Amino acid sequence: MLFTSPDALDKFTAKMKMLQNIVTVLFLVTGIYLAFNSGIIDTWFWVKMAGIALVIPMAIVGFKRKSKILAPLSFILLLYIYGISETKSPVFKTDSHVSAYVDVAPEQLGFEIYKAECNACHGPDGKMGLSGSKDLALSVLSNEELSSLIRDGKNAMPPFGKKLNDEQITAVSQYVMDLRKGGN
């Protein structure tokens, strides 16, 4: 019904203008807040941010001018940005990290994985708390529960079950248990 005539779409757009502005401002404010509080500084993150900075004006111009090139192009770029967010790679590379820790001494394995995968949100002592992460020193989870949480993820914490094998998950879990005791 909306797309049957240009007049119907224009009327709908006019009625939704205030809601659209509110949602846009909330989207930008929360995005900026999360960007500065995520602790992530990898290349994929900055490629994603540059893409967002490019796609917003492109979409505005494309849809205002009803451009048959800019509007679809902005939509495609949004899909690309979503892909970057999901894979954490500008080229959608989802290689397993298991092989990255092959040459690490067993007694250093938990520390090296924690430093690479967990430090950005939890911090070196487990107390940083970025992106909603918990203070690991206050955790009361058992080693098994902690391993399950690392494997399956929860809330903003991604699952590591496909990135790490059982030995590596156990090593990280043990390292976190050691952090709780004050050692590292």
C-alpha positions in Angstrom: 0.0 0.0 0.0 2.8 2.4 0.9 4.8 1.7 -2.2 1.9 1.8 -4.7 2.3 5.6 -5.2 4.9 8.1 -4.5 2.3 10.3 -2.7 1.5 7.6 -0.2 5.2 7.1 0.6 5.7 10.8 1.0 2.8 11.1 3.4 4.0 8.2 5.4 7.5 9.7 5.6 6.2 13.1 6.7 4.2 11.4 9.5 7.1 9.4 10.7 9.7 12.3 10.6 9.8 12.9 14.3 10.1 9.2 15.2 12.7 8.8 12.6 14.8 11.6 14.0 14.5 10.3 17.6 15.5 6.8 16.5 18.4 8.2 14.5 19.8 10.2 17.4 19.4 7.3 19.8 21.2 5.0 17.3 24.1 7.4 16.9 24.4 8.1 20.6 24.4 4.5 21.6 26.8 3.6 18.8 29.2 6.3 19.8 29.0 5.3 23.5 29.6 1.6 22.7 32.5 2.5 20.3 34.3 4.3 23.0 33.5 1.8 25.8 34.2 -1.4 23.9 38.0 -1.5 24.4 38.3 -2.8 20.8 41.0 -1.2 18.7 41.4 -3.8 15.9 41.4 -2.9 12.2 38.0 -4.5 11.5 36.4 -2.1 14.1 37.8 1.0 12.4 36.8 -0.2 8.9 33.3 -0.7 10.3 33.3 2.7 11.8 34.5 4.3 8.5 31.8 2.4 6.7 29.1 3.7 9.0 30.4 7.3 8.6 30.2 6.8 4.8 26.8 5.0 4.6 24.8 7.4 6.8 25.1 10.5 4.5 25.0 8.2 1.4 21.7 6.8 2.6 20.3 10.2 3.4 21.1 11.6 0.0 20.1 8.5 -1.8 16.7 8.2 -0.2 15.9 12.0 -0.3 16.8 12.2 -4.0 15.2 8.8 -4.6 18.4 7.7 -6.3 18.3 4.3 -7.9 22.0 4.0 -7.4 22.8 5.5 -4.0 19.9 4.1 -2.1 20.6 0.4 -3.0 24.3 1.0 -2.7 23.9 2.3 0.9 21.8 -0.8 1.7 24.5 -3.1 0.3 27.2 -1.2 2.3 25.1 -1.7 5.5 25.0 -5.4 4.8 28.8 -5.3 4.4 29.2 -3.5 7.7 26.9 -6.1 9.4 29.2 -8.8 7.9 32.3 -7.1 9.4 30.6 -6.9 12.8 29.7 -10.6 12.8 33.0 -11.9 11.5 35.3 -9.2 13.0 37.1 -9.1 9.7 36.8 -6.7 6.7 37.1 -9.7 4.4 34.7 -11.9 6.4 37.6 -14.2 7.4 36.5 -16.4 10.2 39.6 -18.6 10.7 39.8 -20.5 13.9 42.2 -19.1 16.5 43.1 -22.6 17.7 46.2 -22.8 15.6 47.4 -19.4 16.9 48.3 -20.9 20.3 50.1 -24.0 19.1 53.6 -22.8 20.0 52.6 -21.5 23.4 54.0 -23.2 26.5 51.2 -25.0 28.4 51.8 -23.0 31.5 51.4 -19.7 29.5 48.4 -20.9 27.4 45.6 -19.4 29.6 47.5 -16.1 30.0 48.1 -15.7 26.2 44.6 -16.5 25.2 43.2 -14.3 27.9 45.5 -11.4 26.8 44.4 -11.8 23.2 40.7 -12.6 23.6 39.5 -11.3 27.0 41.7 -8.4 28.0 39.9 -5.8 25.9 36.7 -6.0 28.0 37.8 -7.6 31.3 41.2 -5.8 31.5 44.5 -7.3 32.7 43.3 -7.9 36.2 39.7 -8.9 35.3 38.2 -5.8 36.8 37.9 -3.4 33.8 34.2 -4.0 33.1 33.9 -2.7 29.5 30.9 -3.6 27.4 29.0 -4.9 30.4 31.7 -7.5 31.3 31.7 -8.7 34.9 34.4 -8.2 37.5 36.1 -11.6 37.3 37.5 -11.3 40.9 33.9 -11.3 42.2 32.8 -14.3 40.2 31.6 -17.4 42.1 31.4 -19.7 39.1 33.0 -23.1 39.3 35.7 -24.1 36.9 33.2 -26.1 34.9 30.6 -23.3 34.8 33.3 -20.8 33.8 34.4 -23.2 30.9 30.8 -23.4 29.8 30.4 -19.7 29.8 33.6 -19.2 27.8 32.5 -21.9 25.3 28.9 -20.7 24.9 29.2 -16.9 25.7 26.5 -14.9 27.4 25.0 -11.4 26.7 27.7 -9.3 25.1 30.4 -11.9 25.6 30.8 -13.9 22.4 31.1 -17.7 22.4 34.6 -19.0 22.0 33.6 -22.7 21.4 34.4 -22.4 17.7 37.6 -20.4 18.2 39.2 -22.4 21.0 39.4 -26.2 21.6 38.6 -27.8 25.0 42.2 -27.6 26.2 42.4 -23.9 25.5 39.1 -23.2 27.1 40.2 -25.1 30.2 43.5 -23.1 30.2 41.6 -19.8 30.1 39.2 -20.9 32.7 42.1 -21.9 35.0 43.8 -18.5 34.3 40.6 -16.7 35.4 40.4 -18.8 38.5 44.0 -17.8 39.3 43.0 -14.1 38.7 40.3 -14.5 41.3 42.9 -15.7 43.8 45.0 -12.6 43.0 47.7 -14.4 41.0 48.4 -14.2 37.3 
